[in-house]
């Protein structure tokens, strides 16, 4: 009797473990998706590995919606498209001139889709960027995923994925920015062009340069493993490059409700990573270099904040801060209110390390 009971229990456990089994041999495992067009006239691209040729196949399809595009794409492939391993979505810049959620909706609704998917914007049509991955031996989606993650580590892109983007899209108090890619001059490579600014769910048409993107992330207090800034230092009639890496950021915002002014104080601690001139440890040179970096960063802070306000793009999350600590200042039409605030940045740069050589 005991043996029979043990066999029954073991059988139940073994059967229960495979009820949701998915056989990849019966599916085309898509790792990269591209979307372009508009509501009523979309085109989609689905890249998946071909184990026979060791390359990536790309299926193209049209439709009136992203879901319709995927349905039509399934009619062109011998195995059902499986997006459970999807790692990157590329969207054309003109497509996100309309709400980006129109494109992303189906990825939030399917529980089989990963929430760690990276999303990026391309200059112009998506197809050339998808085609770049056809001859890759590895995953097409991983190519762009690694591209984005390495750029995140160098503080040019913020750490964003599908889950984070979804939580921000319906929030009035903060706006998203997304990686923006261009093609190289020879059309053979994708190039990081900066960050696409959004106001609400729509692309503003403005792209921050990589340097401006880094400055914006410092303003957001989101520096990553490396955050390097390079400038030309003038001394004794000569110019030489200096590179400083951000080590630590302290941020303090002070709000004057009557004047509708926010004073944004930053203390940025840096390490000098490049300085061909000797004697940086000497006080006059040290102070001159530190002051030069501070003046450049101050001007760049002011420039980036001016761009963000002009585009009504609250990427810094000022709306969140105001709603939490100064609710009387918060307005329903926050983007219009945000654009009219007085934002006054002030930065103090402090060199805390000058390298191993004295």
C-alpha positions in Angstrom: 0.0 0.0 0.0 2.9 2.3 0.9 4.6 1.6 -2.4 1.4 2.3 -4.4 0.9 5.6 -2.6 4.6 6.6 -3.2 4.2 5.8 -6.9 1.0 7.9 -7.2 2.6 10.9 -5.5 5.7 10.7 -7.6 3.6 10.5 -10.8 1.6 13.6 -9.8 4.8 15.6 -9.2 6.4 14.5 -12.5 3.2 15.3 -14.5 2.6 18.6 -12.7 6.1 19.8 -13.7 5.6 19.7 -17.4 2.0 21.0 -18.0 3.3 24.3 -19.4 6.2 22.9 -21.3 7.2 24.8 -24.5 9.3 23.1 -27.1 11.6 25.5 -28.9 11.9 23.1 -31.8 8.3 24.1 -32.6 8.9 27.8 -32.4 11.0 30.6 -34.0 12.5 32.3 -30.9 12.5 36.0 -31.7 15.2 38.1 -30.0 14.8 41.4 -31.8 11.7 43.3 -32.9 11.5 46.4 -35.1 8.4 48.6 -35.6 7.8 51.5 -37.9 4.8 53.3 -39.4 1.6 54.6 -37.9 -1.8 53.4 -36.5 -3.5 51.7 -39.4 -0.3 51.3 -41.4 2.4 49.5 -39.3 5.3 47.4 -40.5 7.1 45.0 -38.2 10.3 43.0 -38.3 11.1 39.9 -36.3 14.6 38.5 -36.1 15.3 35.0 -34.9 18.3 32.6 -35.2 18.5 30.0 -38.0 20.4 27.1 -36.5 21.2 25.7 -39.9 22.9 28.7 -41.4 24.1 30.1 -38.1 22.7 33.5 -39.1 19.6 35.5 -38.2 16.4 35.3 -40.3 14.1 38.3 -40.5 10.4 38.1 -41.1 8.6 41.3 -42.3 4.8 41.9 -42.1 2.3 44.7 -42.4 -0.8 45.4 -40.3 -3.1 48.0 -38.9 -1.8 47.5 -35.4 1.2 45.8 -33.8 -0.9 42.8 -32.9 -2.2 42.5 -36.4 1.4 42.8 -37.7 2.5 39.8 -35.5 -0.5 37.8 -36.6 0.4 38.4 -40.3 4.0 37.6 -39.6 3.0 34.2 -38.3 1.6 33.4 -41.7 5.0 33.8 -43.2 7.0 31.4 -41.0 6.9 27.6 -40.7 7.1 27.9 -36.9 5.1 30.1 -34.5 6.9 33.3 -33.5 7.9 33.0 -29.8 8.8 36.3 -28.1 9.6 34.8 -24.7 13.3 35.5 -25.3 12.9 39.0 -26.8 15.6 41.3 -25.6 15.3 44.5 -27.7 12.6 46.5 -29.4 13.6 49.1 -32.0 11.1 51.8 -33.0 11.4 54.4 -35.8 11.6 58.0 -34.5 8.6 59.1 -36.7 6.5 56.4 -35.2 6.9 57.7 -31.6 5.7 61.1 -32.7 2.4 59.5 -31.7 2.0 57.9 -28.2 4.6 55.2 -27.8 2.2 53.1 -25.7 0.3 52.3 -29.0 3.4 50.2 -29.9 4.2 48.8 -26.5 0.7 47.8 -25.4 0.9 44.2 -26.6 4.2 43.6 -24.8 2.7 44.5 -21.4 -0.4 42.3 -21.9 1.4 39.1 -22.7 2.8 37.4 -19.5 5.2 35.4 -21.5 7.1 38.5 -22.6 10.2 39.4 -20.5 9.9 42.7 -18.5 13.6 43.3 -19.0 13.3 44.1 -22.7 15.4 47.1 -23.8 13.6 49.8 -26.0 15.5 52.1 -28.4 14.6 54.7 -31.1 16.2 54.7 -34.5 16.7 57.6 -36.9 14.4 56.9 -39.7 13.2 53.4 -40.8 14.0 50.5 -38.6 14.8 48.0 -41.4 18.5 49.0 -41.9 19.2 48.5 -38.2 17.5 45.1 -38.3 19.4 44.1 -41.4 22.7 44.8 -39.7 22.1 41.7 -37.5 21.4 39.2 -40.3 25.0 38.0 -40.6 25.7 37.8 -36.8 26.4 34.3 -35.5 24.8 35.3 -32.1 21.5 36.6 -31.1 20.2 39.7 -33.0 18.5 41.1 -30.0 21.6 40.6 -27.8 23.7 42.7 -30.1 21.6 45.8 -29.3 21.1 44.8 -25.7 24.8 44.6 -25.1 25.3 47.9 -27.0 22.8 49.6 -24.7 24.1 48.1 -21.5 27.7 49.0 -22.2 26.6 52.6 -22.9 24.6 52.6 -19.6 27.8 51.7 -17.8 29.5 54.8 -19.3 26.6 57.0 -18.2 25.2 57.9 -21.6 22.0 56.0 -21.2 19.9 55.6 -18.1 19.1 52.1 -16.9 15.6 51.5 -18.4 13.7 48.4 -19.4 10.1 47.7 -20.4 8.9 47.4 -16.8 10.5 50.8 -15.8 9.2 52.5 -18.9 5.7 51.1 -18.3 5.6 52.5 -14.8 6.6 56.0 -16.1 4.4 56.4 -19.2 1.2 57.1 -17.3 2.8 59.3 -14.7 2.5 63.0 -15.2 5.4 63.9 -12.9 8.3 62.4 -14.9 9.2 61.8 -18.5 11.2 59.0 -20.2 14.2 59.3 -22.4 15.2 56.4 -24.7 18.5 55.4 -26.5 18.7 56.9 -30.0 20.6 55.2 -32.8 21.9 56.4 -36.1 23.6 54.6 -38.9 27.3 55.2 -39.5 28.4 57.0 -42.7 29.1 53.7 -44.5 25.7 52.3 -43.3 27.5 49.3 -41.8 27.2 50.0 -38.1 24.8 51.4 -35.6 26.1 54.5 -33.7 24.9 55.9 -30.4 23.6 59.4 -31.2 22.3 60.2 -27.7 18.9 60.2 -25.9 15.5 60.9 -27.4 13.5 63.2 -25.2 9.8 62.5 -24.6 7.1 64.8 -23.3 4.4 62.5 -21.9 4.2 59.5 -24.3 5.4 61.3 -27.5 8.9 62.0 -28.8 9.6 65.7 -28.9 11.9 65.5 -32.0 14.9 66.6 -29.9 17.9 64.3 -29.2 20.5 65.1 -26.6 24.0 64.5 -27.8 26.0 61.9 -25.8 27.8 64.7 -23.8 24.4 66.3 -23.0 23.0 62.9 -22.1 25.8 62.4 -19.6 25.2 65.8 -18.1 21.5 65.1 -17.8 22.2 61.8 -15.9 24.5 63.7 -13.5 21.6 66.1 -12.9 19.5 63.1 -12.2 22.2 61.8 -9.9 22.4 58.6 -11.9 26.1 58.3 -12.8 27.2 54.7 -13.4 30.5 52.9 -13.4 32.2 55.5 -15.6 31.1 59.1 -16.2 33.9 60.8 -18.0 34.1 64.5 -19.0 36.8 65.9 -21.3 37.8 69.5 -21.7 40.7 71.6 -23.1 42.8 73.4 -20.5 44.6 76.6 -21.5 47.8 77.3 -19.7 50.8 79.5 -20.6 49.4 79.9 -24.1 49.0 76.2 -24.7 46.0 73.9 -24.7 45.9 70.3 -23.5 43.1 67.8 -22.8 41.9 66.9 -19.4 39.6 64.0 -18.6 37.7 63.8 -15.3 35.6 60.8 -14.1 32.7 61.5 -11.7 33.1 59.6 -8.5 30.3 60.9 -6.3 27.4 63.4 -6.6 25.5 65.2 -3.8 22.3 66.9 -4.8 20.1 69.3 -2.9 17.0 71.2 -4.3 15.5 74.2 -2.5 12.0 75.4 -3.6 10.7 78.9 -3.3 6.9 78.6 -3.8 6.2 82.3 -4.1 8.9 82.9 -6.8 8.2 79.5 -8.4 12.0 79.0 -8.3 14.0 75.9 -7.7 17.6 76.2 -6.7 19.5 73.1 -7.7 22.7 72.7 -5.8 25.2 70.0 -6.8 28.6 68.9 -5.4 30.4 66.7 -7.9 33.5 64.9 -6.8 35.8 63.8 -9.6 39.0 61.9 -10.3 41.5 63.2 -13.0 42.1 60.4 -15.4 44.0 62.3 -18.1 46.4 65.1 -17.6 49.7 65.1 -19.6 51.0 68.3 -17.8 53.0 67.5 -14.7 52.6 69.0 -11.2 48.8 68.8 -10.9 49.3 68.3 -7.2 50.7 71.9 -6.9 48.2 74.2 -5.5 47.9 76.9 -8.3 47.6 74.3 -11.1 45.2 72.2 -9.0 42.9 75.1 -8.3 43.0 76.4 -11.9 42.1 72.9 -13.3 39.3 72.5 -10.7 37.8 75.9 -11.5 38.0 75.3 -15.2 36.1 72.0 -14.9 33.5 73.6 -12.7 32.8 76.5 -15.1 32.3 74.0 -18.0 30.0 71.8 -16.0 28.0 74.8 -14.8 27.5 76.0 -18.4 26.5 72.5 -19.5 24.0 72.1 -16.6 22.3 75.4 -17.7 22.3 74.3 -21.3 20.7 70.9 -20.7 18.0 72.3 -18.3 17.1 75.0 -20.9 16.7 72.2 -23.5 14.5 70.1 -21.2 12.3 73.0 -20.3 11.9 74.1 -23.9 10.8 70.6 -24.9 8.6 70.3 -21.8 10.4 67.1 -20.9 10.7 66.6 -17.2 13.3 63.8 -17.2 14.7 65.0 -13.9 11.5 64.1 -12.0 11.0 67.6 -10.7 7.2 67.0 -10.8 7.6 64.1 -8.5 9.6 66.2 -6.0 7.1 69.1 -6.2 4.0 66.9 -5.8 5.6 65.1 -2.8 7.0 68.2 -0.9 5.2 71.2 -2.3 1.8 70.0 -3.5 0.4 73.6 -3.7 2.8 74.2 -6.7 1.7 71.1 -8.5 -0.7 71.6 -11.4 -2.7 69.1 -13.4 -1.2 70.4 -16.6 2.3 69.7 -15.2 4.3 70.0 -18.4 3.1 73.6 -19.0 3.8 74.5 -15.4 7.2 72.8 -15.5 8.3 74.8 -18.5 7.6 78.1 -16.8 9.5 77.4 -13.5 12.7 79.1 -12.7 15.3 76.3 -12.5 18.6 77.7 -11.2 21.5 75.1 -11.2 24.7 75.6 -9.2 27.6 73.2 -9.2 30.7 72.9 -7.1 33.4 70.5 -8.6 35.9 69.0 -6.2 38.9 67.0 -7.4 39.4 64.2 -4.8 41.9 62.1 -6.7 44.6 63.0 -9.2 45.9 59.6 -10.2 48.7 57.3 -9.0 51.6 59.5 -10.2 52.7 62.5 -8.2 
